């Protein structure tokens, strides 16, 4: 016995109203709940879908909401797995090298204070890239909320705050060796930011394709 599209939509709406806000997690739960209800009805429960669903939720809603937290932990694992894969890509050291050369050339052609001002804006580049990507897909394209995508904001914020320590240190020295270390660190941060933006775009495109017709 298969549930109707209206029944499936009812389950989806119920879970969404129960604070299962991320579409990817909700769809997995909808499949799980629908399958269990179908099994009960096939096993001989002759009540209507709504009555079976009501009983099912009385028995299982607490566990489902607990599973929601587990899905969020799984989302974090997906992010770090995608990040490590991108970090080990052959393009990563090339991006770092290009960034290092560019920053070094800039350092040679501008004053130290101007250079410090330029590198202070590096963390904003990645953060702006993520926010722009999020606005385009979530607002303009009206894509639903997805756990993995939104939780990407955390590593972006981490790598946004971290450079402040180095920038504060660089303000206290004009030593060339120290400046080269600062350039290396800033190049690394910029490379990481670019990788995170690329990962964000790939995840958005993937979810847009998989959940294009999601309610």
DASULNOR-V98693 format. One record per pair of residues at least 12 apart in sequence whose ideal C-beta (glycine too) atoms are under 10 Angstrom apart, sorted by the first residue. I is the first residue (numbers start at 0). J is the second residue. D is the distance in Angstrom with one decimal. If there is no record, write none. Layout:
i = (I | I)
j = (J | J)
d = (D | D)
This chain:
i = (0 | 0 | 0 | 0 | 0 | 0 | 0 | 0 | 0 | 1 | 1 | 1 | 1 | 2 | 2 | 2 | 2 | 2 | 2 | 2 | 2 | 2 | 2 | 3 | 4 | 5 | 6 | 6 | 6 | 6 | 6 | 6 | 6 | 6 | 7 | 7 | 7 | 7 | 7 | 7 | 8 | 8 | 9 | 9 | 9 | 9 | 10 | 10 | 10 | 10 | 10 | 10 | 10 | 10 | 10 | 10 | 10 | 10 | 11 | 11 | 11 | 11 | 11 | 11 | 11 | 11 | 12 | 12 | 12 | 13 | 13 | 13 | 13 | 13 | 13 | 13 | 14 | 14 | 14 | 14 | 14 | 14 | 14 | 14 | 14 | 15 | 15 | 15 | 15 | 17 | 17 | 17 | 17 | 17 | 18 | 18 | 19 | 19 | 19 | 19 | 19 | 19 | 20 | 20 | 20 | 20 | 20 | 20 | 21 | 21 | 21 | 21 | 21 | 21 | 21 | 21 | 21 | 21 | 21 | 21 | 22 | 22 | 22 | 22 | 22 | 22 | 22 | 22 | 22 | 22 | 22 | 23 | 23 | 23 | 23 | 23 | 23 | 23 | 23 | 23 | 23 | 23 | 23 | 23 | 24 | 24 | 24 | 24 | 24 | 24 | 24 | 24 | 24 | 24 | 24 | 24 | 25 | 25 | 25 | 25 | 25 | 25 | 25 | 25 | 25 | 26 | 26 | 26 | 26 | 26 | 26 | 27 | 27 | 27 | 28 | 28 | 28 | 28 | 28 | 29 | 31 | 31 | 31 | 32 | 32 | 32 | 32 | 32 | 32 | 33 | 33 | 35 | 35 | 35 | 35 | 35 | 36 | 36 | 36 | 36 | 36 | 36 | 37 | 39 | 39 | 39 | 39 | 67 | 70 | 70 | 71 | 71 | 71 | 71 | 72 | 72 | 73 | 73 | 74 | 74 | 74 | 74 | 74 | 74 | 74 | 75 | 75 | 75 | 75 | 75 | 75 | 76 | 77 | 77 | 77 | 77 | 77 | 78 | 78 | 78 | 78 | 78 | 78 | 78 | 78 | 78 | 78 | 78 | 79 | 81 | 81 | 81 | 81 | 81 | 81 | 81 | 81 | 81 | 82 | 82 | 82 | 82 | 82 | 82 | 84 | 84 | 85 | 85 | 85 | 85 | 85 | 85 | 85 | 85 | 86 | 86 | 86 | 88 | 88 | 90 | 90 | 90 | 90 | 91 | 91 | 91 | 91 | 91 | 92 | 93 | 94 | 94 | 94 | 94 | 94 | 94 | 94 | 94 | 95 | 95 | 95 | 95 | 95 | 95 | 95 | 96 | 96 | 97 | 97 | 97 | 98 | 98 | 98 | 98 | 98 | 98 | 98 | 98 | 98 | 98 | 98 | 99 | 99 | 99 | 99 | 99 | 99 | 99 | 99 | 100 | 100 | 101 | 101 | 101 | 102 | 102 | 102 | 102 | 102 | 102 | 102 | 102 | 102 | 102 | 102 | 102 | 103 | 103 | 103 | 103 | 103 | 105 | 105 | 105 | 106 | 106 | 106 | 106 | 106 | 106 | 111 | 111 | 111 | 111 | 111 | 112 | 114 | 114 | 114 | 114 | 115 | 115 | 115 | 115 | 115 | 116 | 117 | 118 | 118 | 118 | 118 | 118 | 118 | 118 | 118 | 118 | 118 | 118 | 118 | 119 | 119 | 119 | 119 | 119 | 119 | 121 | 121 | 121 | 121 | 121 | 121 | 121 | 121 | 121 | 121 | 122 | 122 | 122 | 122 | 122 | 122 | 122 | 122 | 122 | 122 | 122 | 122 | 122 | 123 | 123 | 124 | 124 | 124 | 124 | 124 | 125 | 125 | 125 | 125 | 125 | 125 | 125 | 125 | 125 | 125 | 125 | 125 | 125 | 125 | 126 | 126 | 126 | 126 | 126 | 126 | 126 | 126 | 127 | 127 | 128 | 128 | 128 | 128 | 128 | 128 | 128 | 128 | 129 | 129 | 129 | 129 | 129 | 129 | 129 | 129 | 129 | 129 | 129 | 129 | 129 | 130 | 130 | 130 | 131 | 131 | 132 | 132 | 132 | 132 | 132 | 132 | 132 | 132 | 132 | 133 | 133 | 133 | 133 | 133 | 133 | 135 | 135 | 136 | 136 | 136 | 136 | 136 | 136 | 136 | 136 | 137 | 137 | 140 | 140 | 142 | 142 | 142 | 142 | 142 | 142 | 142 | 143 | 143 | 143 | 143 | 143 | 144 | 145 | 145 | 145 | 145 | 145 | 145 | 145 | 145 | 146 | 147 | 147 | 147 | 147 | 147 | 147 | 148 | 148 | 148 | 148 | 148 | 148 | 151 | 151 | 151 | 151 | 151 | 151 | 152 | 152 | 154 | 154 | 154 | 154 | 154 | 155 | 155 | 155 | 155 | 155 | 157 | 158 | 158 | 158 | 158 | 158 | 158 | 158 | 159 | 159 | 161 | 161 | 161 | 162 | 162 | 162 | 162 | 162 | 162 | 162 | 164 | 165 | 165 | 165 | 165 | 165 | 165 | 165 | 166 | 166 | 166 | 168 | 168 | 168 | 169 | 169 | 169 | 169)
j = (36 | 37 | 38 | 39 | 40 | 41 | 42 | 44 | 48 | 33 | 37 | 40 | 41 | 29 | 32 | 33 | 34 | 36 | 37 | 40 | 48 | 51 | 52 | 48 | 214 | 48 | 33 | 36 | 37 | 47 | 48 | 49 | 51 | 52 | 26 | 29 | 30 | 32 | 33 | 214 | 29 | 214 | 29 | 48 | 49 | 52 | 25 | 28 | 29 | 30 | 31 | 32 | 33 | 36 | 48 | 52 | 55 | 56 | 25 | 26 | 28 | 29 | 32 | 33 | 213 | 214 | 25 | 29 | 214 | 25 | 28 | 29 | 32 | 52 | 56 | 60 | 26 | 28 | 29 | 32 | 56 | 60 | 63 | 64 | 67 | 29 | 143 | 144 | 214 | 56 | 60 | 63 | 64 | 67 | 64 | 67 | 63 | 64 | 66 | 67 | 70 | 146 | 67 | 143 | 144 | 145 | 146 | 149 | 67 | 70 | 71 | 74 | 143 | 144 | 145 | 146 | 147 | 148 | 149 | 150 | 142 | 143 | 144 | 145 | 146 | 148 | 206 | 209 | 210 | 213 | 214 | 70 | 74 | 77 | 143 | 144 | 145 | 146 | 147 | 148 | 206 | 209 | 210 | 213 | 66 | 67 | 68 | 69 | 70 | 71 | 73 | 74 | 144 | 145 | 146 | 147 | 67 | 70 | 143 | 144 | 145 | 146 | 210 | 213 | 214 | 143 | 145 | 209 | 210 | 213 | 214 | 66 | 70 | 73 | 63 | 64 | 66 | 67 | 70 | 214 | 59 | 63 | 66 | 52 | 55 | 56 | 59 | 60 | 63 | 48 | 52 | 51 | 52 | 55 | 58 | 59 | 48 | 51 | 52 | 54 | 55 | 56 | 51 | 51 | 52 | 54 | 55 | 146 | 146 | 147 | 146 | 147 | 149 | 150 | 146 | 150 | 146 | 147 | 145 | 146 | 147 | 148 | 149 | 150 | 151 | 146 | 147 | 150 | 151 | 153 | 154 | 147 | 146 | 147 | 150 | 151 | 202 | 146 | 147 | 148 | 150 | 151 | 153 | 154 | 195 | 198 | 199 | 202 | 154 | 147 | 151 | 194 | 195 | 197 | 198 | 199 | 201 | 202 | 151 | 154 | 191 | 194 | 195 | 198 | 194 | 198 | 190 | 191 | 193 | 194 | 195 | 197 | 198 | 201 | 190 | 191 | 194 | 194 | 197 | 190 | 193 | 194 | 197 | 187 | 190 | 191 | 193 | 194 | 190 | 190 | 186 | 187 | 189 | 190 | 191 | 193 | 194 | 197 | 183 | 186 | 187 | 189 | 190 | 191 | 193 | 186 | 190 | 186 | 189 | 190 | 121 | 182 | 183 | 185 | 186 | 187 | 188 | 189 | 190 | 192 | 193 | 179 | 182 | 183 | 185 | 186 | 187 | 189 | 190 | 182 | 186 | 182 | 186 | 189 | 114 | 117 | 118 | 121 | 178 | 179 | 181 | 182 | 183 | 185 | 186 | 189 | 178 | 179 | 182 | 183 | 186 | 117 | 118 | 182 | 118 | 175 | 178 | 179 | 181 | 182 | 169 | 170 | 172 | 173 | 178 | 170 | 169 | 178 | 181 | 182 | 166 | 169 | 170 | 178 | 181 | 166 | 185 | 162 | 165 | 166 | 169 | 178 | 181 | 182 | 184 | 185 | 186 | 188 | 189 | 162 | 163 | 166 | 169 | 170 | 185 | 158 | 159 | 162 | 166 | 184 | 185 | 186 | 188 | 189 | 192 | 155 | 156 | 158 | 159 | 160 | 161 | 162 | 163 | 166 | 185 | 188 | 189 | 192 | 159 | 192 | 188 | 189 | 192 | 193 | 196 | 154 | 155 | 158 | 159 | 188 | 189 | 190 | 191 | 192 | 193 | 194 | 195 | 196 | 199 | 152 | 155 | 156 | 158 | 159 | 192 | 195 | 196 | 192 | 196 | 155 | 192 | 193 | 195 | 196 | 197 | 199 | 200 | 148 | 151 | 152 | 154 | 155 | 156 | 159 | 192 | 195 | 196 | 198 | 199 | 200 | 152 | 155 | 199 | 196 | 199 | 148 | 151 | 195 | 196 | 197 | 199 | 200 | 202 | 203 | 148 | 149 | 151 | 152 | 199 | 203 | 200 | 203 | 148 | 199 | 200 | 202 | 203 | 204 | 206 | 207 | 149 | 203 | 203 | 207 | 203 | 204 | 206 | 207 | 210 | 211 | 213 | 206 | 207 | 210 | 213 | 214 | 206 | 202 | 203 | 205 | 206 | 207 | 209 | 210 | 213 | 206 | 198 | 199 | 202 | 203 | 205 | 206 | 198 | 199 | 202 | 203 | 205 | 206 | 195 | 196 | 198 | 199 | 202 | 203 | 195 | 199 | 191 | 192 | 194 | 195 | 198 | 191 | 192 | 195 | 196 | 199 | 191 | 187 | 188 | 189 | 191 | 192 | 194 | 195 | 188 | 192 | 184 | 188 | 191 | 181 | 184 | 185 | 187 | 188 | 189 | 192 | 184 | 177 | 180 | 181 | 183 | 184 | 185 | 188 | 181 | 184 | 185 | 180 | 181 | 184 | 181 | 182 | 184 | 185)
d = (9.2 | 5.5 | 8.9 | 9.5 | 4.9 | 5.0 | 9.8 | 9.9 | 9.7 | 8.7 | 6.5 | 9.7 | 9.8 | 9.9 | 9.6 | 5.3 | 9.3 | 6.7 | 6.1 | 8.5 | 6.5 | 9.9 | 9.3 | 7.9 | 9.4 | 8.9 | 7.4 | 8.0 | 9.5 | 10.0 | 5.1 | 8.6 | 9.9 | 7.9 | 10.0 | 6.3 | 9.0 | 9.3 | 5.9 | 8.7 | 9.0 | 5.7 | 9.8 | 7.9 | 7.9 | 7.4 | 9.1 | 8.1 | 5.0 | 9.4 | 9.7 | 5.3 | 6.0 | 8.1 | 9.4 | 7.1 | 9.6 | 9.4 | 6.3 | 7.7 | 8.8 | 5.1 | 9.4 | 9.5 | 8.4 | 5.8 | 9.7 | 9.9 | 7.8 | 9.9 | 10.0 | 9.3 | 8.7 | 7.9 | 7.5 | 9.3 | 9.4 | 5.6 | 6.6 | 7.7 | 9.7 | 9.5 | 7.5 | 9.3 | 8.8 | 9.8 | 9.7 | 9.9 | 9.0 | 8.8 | 7.2 | 8.0 | 6.8 | 8.8 | 7.5 | 7.7 | 7.7 | 7.5 | 9.3 | 5.5 | 8.8 | 10.0 | 9.1 | 9.2 | 5.7 | 9.9 | 8.8 | 9.2 | 8.4 | 7.7 | 7.9 | 7.9 | 8.1 | 5.4 | 5.7 | 3.9 | 8.5 | 8.8 | 7.3 | 9.1 | 8.6 | 3.8 | 6.0 | 5.7 | 8.5 | 9.9 | 7.8 | 9.8 | 5.8 | 5.5 | 9.0 | 8.1 | 8.0 | 9.9 | 8.5 | 8.8 | 4.8 | 5.7 | 6.9 | 8.7 | 6.7 | 8.1 | 7.0 | 9.1 | 8.5 | 6.2 | 9.9 | 9.5 | 4.3 | 7.5 | 8.8 | 7.8 | 9.7 | 8.4 | 5.4 | 9.6 | 8.8 | 9.3 | 8.8 | 9.4 | 9.9 | 9.5 | 10.0 | 8.7 | 9.8 | 9.6 | 10.0 | 8.9 | 6.9 | 6.9 | 9.7 | 8.9 | 7.0 | 9.8 | 6.0 | 9.6 | 7.1 | 7.6 | 8.2 | 9.8 | 9.4 | 8.1 | 8.4 | 7.8 | 6.9 | 8.3 | 7.9 | 9.8 | 7.4 | 9.9 | 9.5 | 9.4 | 9.9 | 6.4 | 9.8 | 7.7 | 7.0 | 5.4 | 6.0 | 9.4 | 5.8 | 9.9 | 9.4 | 5.6 | 9.6 | 8.4 | 7.2 | 9.3 | 6.5 | 9.9 | 5.8 | 9.5 | 9.9 | 7.1 | 9.9 | 9.9 | 8.3 | 8.8 | 8.4 | 4.0 | 4.5 | 8.8 | 8.5 | 5.2 | 9.2 | 8.9 | 8.5 | 6.0 | 9.8 | 8.1 | 9.6 | 9.5 | 8.7 | 5.2 | 8.9 | 9.9 | 8.5 | 9.6 | 6.0 | 9.2 | 6.1 | 5.9 | 8.2 | 6.9 | 9.2 | 7.6 | 9.9 | 8.5 | 8.3 | 8.3 | 9.1 | 9.3 | 9.5 | 9.6 | 5.1 | 9.7 | 7.6 | 7.3 | 9.1 | 7.0 | 8.5 | 6.9 | 7.2 | 6.4 | 9.7 | 8.8 | 10.0 | 9.3 | 9.4 | 4.5 | 8.2 | 6.6 | 5.8 | 8.9 | 9.0 | 8.0 | 6.6 | 8.1 | 9.5 | 9.5 | 9.5 | 8.8 | 9.2 | 10.0 | 6.3 | 9.0 | 9.1 | 6.7 | 8.6 | 9.3 | 8.6 | 9.9 | 8.0 | 4.7 | 9.5 | 6.0 | 7.8 | 9.9 | 8.5 | 5.4 | 6.3 | 8.3 | 4.6 | 9.3 | 9.7 | 8.1 | 9.3 | 8.5 | 9.6 | 8.9 | 9.1 | 8.7 | 9.4 | 7.7 | 3.9 | 8.2 | 9.0 | 4.9 | 5.9 | 10.0 | 8.4 | 9.0 | 6.1 | 6.3 | 8.7 | 4.2 | 8.8 | 9.4 | 9.2 | 9.5 | 8.7 | 9.5 | 8.3 | 9.2 | 8.2 | 8.1 | 6.9 | 8.8 | 9.7 | 9.8 | 8.8 | 4.6 | 8.8 | 6.0 | 5.9 | 8.3 | 9.1 | 7.7 | 5.7 | 9.6 | 8.9 | 6.2 | 8.6 | 9.0 | 8.9 | 9.3 | 6.5 | 8.7 | 9.1 | 6.5 | 9.0 | 9.7 | 9.7 | 5.9 | 7.8 | 9.3 | 9.0 | 8.0 | 9.2 | 9.0 | 7.1 | 6.1 | 6.4 | 9.4 | 8.7 | 10.0 | 9.2 | 7.9 | 8.8 | 6.9 | 7.7 | 10.0 | 7.1 | 7.9 | 9.2 | 4.8 | 9.5 | 9.2 | 9.1 | 8.1 | 8.7 | 5.5 | 9.3 | 9.5 | 9.3 | 9.9 | 9.7 | 6.5 | 9.0 | 9.8 | 5.4 | 8.9 | 6.0 | 5.3 | 7.6 | 9.1 | 9.6 | 6.9 | 4.4 | 7.8 | 8.0 | 5.2 | 7.9 | 9.0 | 9.2 | 6.7 | 8.8 | 7.3 | 7.8 | 9.3 | 9.3 | 6.7 | 6.0 | 8.3 | 8.8 | 9.8 | 6.3 | 6.7 | 7.3 | 7.9 | 7.3 | 9.7 | 7.4 | 2.4 | 6.9 | 9.0 | 6.1 | 6.1 | 9.7 | 9.1 | 5.7 | 7.8 | 8.6 | 5.2 | 7.6 | 9.4 | 9.5 | 9.5 | 9.2 | 8.9 | 7.0 | 7.8 | 8.0 | 4.0 | 9.2 | 7.7 | 8.9 | 9.7 | 6.9 | 7.0 | 9.6 | 5.0 | 9.6 | 9.7 | 8.4 | 6.7 | 6.0 | 9.6 | 5.5 | 9.5 | 9.0 | 8.8 | 9.9 | 8.8 | 9.8 | 9.0 | 9.5 | 9.9 | 6.5 | 9.7 | 5.0 | 5.6 | 9.5 | 6.4 | 7.5 | 8.1 | 8.8 | 8.2 | 7.4 | 8.1 | 9.3 | 8.2 | 7.9 | 8.8 | 8.4 | 9.4 | 4.3 | 8.4 | 8.4 | 6.8 | 8.8 | 8.3 | 8.5 | 6.9 | 6.8 | 10.0 | 6.8 | 5.7 | 7.9 | 9.0 | 9.0 | 8.0 | 9.6 | 6.5 | 5.7 | 8.9 | 9.9 | 7.5 | 8.1 | 9.3 | 4.9 | 9.6 | 9.5 | 7.7 | 9.8 | 9.9 | 9.5 | 9.7 | 5.7 | 9.8 | 9.2 | 7.9 | 9.6 | 6.8 | 5.2 | 6.1 | 9.5 | 6.7 | 6.7 | 9.5 | 6.9 | 5.5 | 7.2 | 9.8 | 9.9 | 9.4 | 8.3 | 9.7 | 9.9 | 6.1 | 9.2 | 9.5 | 7.6 | 5.9 | 8.8 | 8.4 | 9.6 | 9.5 | 5.9 | 9.6 | 5.4 | 6.2 | 9.9 | 7.3 | 9.0 | 8.5 | 9.0 | 7.0 | 9.4 | 9.5 | 7.2 | 6.8 | 9.6 | 5.2 | 9.4 | 9.9 | 9.4 | 9.9 | 8.4 | 5.9 | 9.9 | 5.1 | 7.3 | 8.4 | 8.0 | 9.5 | 8.6 | 9.3 | 7.7 | 9.6 | 4.6 | 9.5 | 9.1 | 9.0)
